Amino acid sequence: MKRLIAAIAAGTLAASAAFAGGETPSNPDAEVYFVNLKDGDTVSSPVTIVFGLRGMGIAPAGAEWDMTGHHHLVMNRAPFGEGEAGDAELSEPIPADENHKHFGGGQTETTMELPAGENTLQLVLGDWSHVPHSDPIMSEVITITVE
């Protein structure tokens, strides 16, 4: 009986973690990634960053189409959904500030100035209203060095 209760509790926790984002459904097999950068790369500024997406489509902010979203670049902060903000930020609109860049026009790349030294980058797919999907689509955090 204890094993059954533990298995039910584990399943409930796994289900709630899978749906920690907003209300818009996503393809659970979708992924976002950096096309032209990898962890440990050394680059010069300005840096061109190309965003990749598999398993879903790109749509501009405001376009409420099934299985679509648009890119957000998270820079030089704790991994999205972790740290002080935790799970709460997975169900709220992604902020727009120096650490969170929105690409609500459906852009799939950007060229930007980054400070010299180590910079962390992460991609987060947001729905039509800038909220992560119910099963959040996020890249791993990579660290690049800007010379």
N, C-alpha and C positions, 0 to 999 in steps of 0.2 A: 504494500500500500504506500509506504514512504517513497518507493521508487516511482510509482505512478504519479504521486503528487509532485515530486521533483521534476519529472518529465513534463507535466502540464505547466508548471511554473517556468521551466526553461523555454518551452514553446511560446508561452505568452510573452516573455521577455524578448525573444527573437522576433516575434510578430510586431511588437511595439517598436523595436529598433528599426525594423524594415520600413515602418510608416512614420518615421520621426519628422518628416518634412511637412509641406503644406498639403493642400487638398487635391492638387492636380496630379492625376496618375502619370506614371512614366513606364517605359519599357524597363523591366528590372535587369535586362541584359545590356542596356545602353551604357556607354562610357564616353567621357571627355578626356582629352589628352593633349599634350603639347606636340605639335608636328615636328618642329625644327629645333627644339631644345630638350636637353635631358639633364638629369641631376648631375651636378659637378661640372657643367660646362663653364668655360671662361669666355666672355664676350666683351665687346666694346659698346659704349652708348653713343648714339641711340640704338636700342635693341628692337629688332623686329620679332614679334611673337605670333606664331601661327597656331590657331586653335583647331583641334580635330574633334569630331563627334561621330560615333557609330551607334546605330540602333534607334535613332530618333532624327527629326528634322529641325532645321533652324527656322524660326519665325520671329518677326520683330515684336518688341514689347507692345502690348495692347491687342495682338492678334491671338485670340483664344481658339487655337486649332489643336486637335488631338495629336498627341505624341510629338510635340514640338516644344522648343524653348529657345533661349538666347544666352549667350556667354556672359559671365562675370569673372573678372580677374581679381583674385585676392592676393595681396602682396604684403610681405614683411609684417606678418602677424601670426598668431597661433593658427593651426589648421581650422578651417571652417567647421563650426559645430562643436568645437572643443574650447577649452579655456573658460574664462569667466562667463561668457554668454551661453555656452553649452548648447543643449538641444533647442533652447528657445529661438536661437537665430535660424534654425532649420525650418521654422514655421512662420517666420516673419519676412517682409520684404528685405532683400539684401540692401544694406546702406550704400550710399554713393558718397565716398570720401577719398582721402589719399590712399587708403588701404583697400578700397573696393571700387573697381572700375567697371562700369556698365557698358555693354555693347548691344543696346536695345534696338539698334537699327538692323540687327542680324549680321553684323560684321563677324568675319572669321579670322581676322588678323589685325594687328596694330603695330605701330612703330612708336616707341616712347623713350624718353630719357629716364634712366634709372641711376640712383646714386652709386658711386664707386664702392666696391666692397661686396660682401655677400648679400644677396637678395633672395627671399623665398617667394615662390609663385605657386598658385593653385587655381584651377578652373572650377567654377560651380555653374551648373546650368540652372537658369531660372525660368519660371513659367511666364505667361503673358503679363503678370503683375509683379515680376521680379522675386517671387517666392520660390524657394527650392521645391522640387516635385515631392510627392508623397513618399517615394523611394528616391532620396536625393541622389543626383548624378554629379559626382565630384571627382576630380583627379587627385592623384597623390600630390603631396607637396614636393616641389623640387627646389634645390638651392643652386643658384648660379652666381658666379663671381663676375662683377663688372670692373674692367680695368680702366 
